[in-house]
């Protein structure tokens, strides 16, 4: 097992199969967040934290669009099985202990976003000798940069005064989503011969 993507080709590009599988995972995760936010956000914003989640909706769509264009796609016949597992994992689950159904669903979506942006560090997979001109490399670095900003949207909402009465339920939801995302990410990396030390993530 390697700790980074590769082996790189003669001009420092990430192997297309690794690009394909990593991009498919990230598109699945960020695409699910975009879809869920589009449904969960009300037609009229009435709270400050809703504006943050609205901004995130558009950033998630941009990440998906970027990966679609920057990846050197190749056929991967394992993807249907992987996609089924991933898409099932992203399905929203209302947070237990929250009486308001829409709020319970929004908390879970924010917890998922917190996990996706906090637990997945795609640029950390890149070896130092990777080509800076490779669009896929640039995309992974851009996604990690955006994630460091987007996680603030989830934090702003999850720690808002509105959720003080259900703080324990919120914390439990975030922990559950983080565990699930870390597990899926580790499995994905193992499938392409990459091993990451969770203690250093």
C-alpha positions in Angstrom: 0.0 0.0 0.0 1.2 3.5 -0.9 0.5 6.6 1.2 -0.1 8.7 -2.0 -1.6 8.5 -5.4 0.5 6.9 -8.0 2.8 5.7 -9.5 2.7 8.8 -11.6 3.4 8.7 -15.3 6.4 10.2 -17.0 5.1 13.8 -16.8 3.8 13.5 -13.2 0.1 12.8 -13.8 -2.1 10.7 -11.5 -3.1 7.3 -13.1 -6.5 7.6 -14.8 -8.1 4.8 -12.9 -7.2 6.4 -9.6 -8.5 9.8 -11.0 -11.8 8.1 -12.0 -12.5 6.4 -8.7 -11.5 9.3 -6.5 -13.5 11.8 -8.7 -16.6 9.4 -8.7 -16.5 9.3 -4.9 -16.2 13.1 -4.5 -18.9 13.7 -7.1 -21.2 11.4 -5.3 -20.6 13.0 -2.0 -20.7 16.7 -3.1 -23.6 16.0 -5.6 -25.7 14.5 -2.8 -25.1 17.5 -0.6 -26.1 19.8 -3.4 -29.3 17.9 -4.0 -30.2 17.7 -0.4 -29.6 21.4 0.2 -31.7 22.3 -2.8 -34.6 20.5 -1.3 -34.1 21.5 2.3 -33.6 25.2 1.9 -36.9 27.2 2.0 -38.0 29.4 -0.8 -37.4 32.5 1.3 -34.5 32.8 3.7 -35.5 33.9 7.2 -32.4 33.2 9.3 -28.8 34.1 8.9 -27.5 30.5 8.9 -29.8 29.8 5.9 -27.7 32.2 3.8 -24.6 30.2 4.6 -26.2 26.9 3.5 -27.5 28.6 0.3 -24.0 29.6 -0.6 -22.8 26.1 0.1 -25.4 24.7 -2.3 -23.8 26.6 -5.2 -20.2 25.7 -4.1 -21.1 22.0 -4.1 -22.5 22.2 -7.6 -19.2 24.0 -8.7 -17.1 21.2 -7.2 -19.1 18.5 -9.1 -18.8 20.5 -12.4 -15.0 21.0 -11.8 -14.4 17.3 -11.2 -16.5 16.3 -14.3 -14.2 18.3 -16.5 -10.8 17.9 -14.8 -10.8 14.1 -14.5 -9.1 11.8 -17.0 -12.0 9.3 -17.0 -11.5 5.6 -17.9 -14.0 2.7 -17.7 -14.3 1.3 -14.2 -16.7 -1.6 -13.9 -16.6 -1.6 -10.1 -18.2 1.9 -10.0 -21.9 0.7 -10.1 -21.4 -1.3 -6.9 -19.4 1.5 -5.3 -22.0 4.2 -6.3 -24.8 2.2 -4.8 -23.1 2.0 -1.4 -22.1 5.6 -1.5 -25.5 7.0 -2.5 -27.2 4.9 0.1 -24.8 6.3 2.8 -25.6 9.9 1.8 -29.3 9.5 2.2 -30.5 12.0 4.8 -31.8 10.7 8.1 -33.7 13.0 10.4 -31.8 13.5 13.7 -33.4 11.7 16.6 -34.6 13.9 19.5 -35.6 16.9 17.3 -39.3 17.4 17.1 -39.3 19.7 14.0 -39.0 17.3 11.1 -37.6 19.9 8.6 -35.0 21.1 11.2 -34.1 17.5 12.0 -33.4 16.8 8.3 -31.4 20.1 7.9 -29.2 19.2 10.9 -28.4 15.8 9.3 -27.5 17.5 6.0 -25.3 20.0 7.8 -23.7 17.1 9.7 -23.0 15.3 6.5 -21.5 18.5 5.0 -19.3 18.9 8.1 -18.1 15.3 7.7 -17.4 15.5 3.9 -15.6 18.8 4.2 -13.7 17.9 7.4 -12.8 14.3 7.0 -11.9 14.1 3.3 -8.6 15.8 2.4 -8.0 14.9 -1.3 -4.9 17.1 -1.8 -3.2 15.2 1.0 -3.1 12.2 -1.4 -0.8 14.0 -3.9 2.9 13.2 -3.8 5.3 16.2 -4.0 6.5 15.3 -7.5 3.0 15.5 -9.0 2.6 17.8 -12.0 1.1 21.1 -10.9 -0.2 21.5 -14.5 -2.5 18.4 -14.3 -6.1 19.6 -14.1 -7.0 16.8 -11.7 -4.3 17.9 -9.3 -5.5 21.5 -9.5 -9.0 20.4 -8.9 -8.1 18.4 -5.8 -6.2 21.3 -4.3 -9.1 23.6 -5.1 -11.6 21.3 -3.5 -9.6 21.1 -0.3 -9.2 24.9 -0.2 -13.0 25.3 -0.7 -13.7 22.7 2.0 -11.8 24.6 4.6 -14.1 27.6 3.9 -17.4 25.6 3.4 -17.1 23.8 6.7 -17.7 27.2 8.3 -21.2 27.1 7.0 -22.0 23.9 8.8 -20.3 25.1 12.0 -22.2 28.4 11.9 -25.5 26.5 11.7 -24.7 23.5 14.0 -23.5 25.9 16.8 -26.2 28.5 16.3 -28.3 29.6 19.3 -31.4 28.0 17.6 -29.9 24.5 18.2 -28.9 25.0 21.8 -31.9 23.0 23.2 -30.8 20.0 21.1 -27.0 20.3 21.3 -26.4 16.7 22.4 -28.5 15.4 19.4 -26.5 17.6 17.1 -23.2 16.4 18.4 -24.3 12.8 18.0 -25.4 13.4 14.4 -22.0 14.9 13.5 -20.1 12.1 15.1 -22.2 9.4 13.2 -21.7 11.2 9.9 -17.9 11.6 10.4 -17.5 7.9 11.2 -19.4 6.9 8.1 -17.5 9.3 5.8 -14.1 8.2 7.2 -15.0 4.6 6.7 -16.2 5.0 3.1 -13.1 7.2 2.2 -10.7 4.7 3.7 -12.4 1.9 1.7 -12.2 3.9 -1.5 -8.5 4.6 -1.0 -7.8 1.0 -0.2 -9.5 0.0 -3.4 -6.9 2.0 -5.4 -3.9 0.9 -3.3 -3.6 3.9 -1.0 -3.4 3.7 2.8 -3.9 6.8 5.0 -3.2 6.9 8.7 -6.5 8.2 10.3 -4.5 9.6 13.2 -2.7 12.0 10.9 -5.8 13.1 9.0 
